[in-house]
Amino acid sequence: MDDLATFLHLLGALLLAAGVAVAGVGFEAARRREQPAEIAILLRVTLAGAALATAGLLLVLVFGLWLVHLEHYSFHTGWIESALGLYVVMLALGHLGARRPRQARLLATGLAAEGQPMTAELRALLDDRASRAANYLSLALVVAILALMVFKP
């Protein structure tokens, strides 16, 4: 059972990392475009990344908790509490950071369907600093959680 739980936990970590990479690259590529049709396509790619990341988040949590049980760790162990706390903050930041890209995707799709050019509103959604900061901080927390899992301080 330990091997199965470890495998699925690691699979979740890989899906999470792949999803974050796909979503991040898709979003940053969309930010560099001027045509709403191109932006809409690239932001739809980010949906695939978000789906991978969501699957990874679920696997990491479920099988990570199972591993804690199987390995007879206490949930009050410092690195486990820290990882779970960072996980919750990462989820919240990821949720906040996804709002503007979602709005940008919807606006770009509408503009593309109408054959309209880039608008100031779309550019503002793509360049929203708070959203980008939340997403990059969420990524940093993924790395911090990974470090906690590897080094178990």
Steps between C-alpha positions, in 0.01 A plus 500: 500500500788737572625466143157564350443806718847632420452443127165680494633782718794549263270475198295778655811711548595449135150589381502807719838614367401429139170681541661805655758505219239470223277766656790734569656472156161535331418811701837666447481425127150654490632815670743549214233489229292783359227312313200396712464175301856396585455605861176301527667186361796527734279565800296191411826304519532623856175317577672171418779599737250587770331161456835320535590708805161433661539125451850525643381702799243236585740208461774672699265576788315168518802277462722727707257468788488125445881487514497689829270230636694208350836630620359569849594866494307737722295766326652735758851445367637842409579439135161334441309785666707750303439320172126482563488867595695599191270278292194693618667837435615376157142402411368840608765688305448282193126566518555876530762500226269318256226764503654753260625240251151347496347842435762566233418170328131579490559854373755387239262230378222757461725750324631230267147385414407858409825561310595781739856610579675500837335727756645684797281285725647177361854635531430602860368153584808336347738736679329498841787510749306364795388196303849433370647541848247256646583244230876534540474484879283189465775346284759588765287323760492187282881504506502559877265206555721283280801600710312407818411159355856427394697632795244448783669749735 
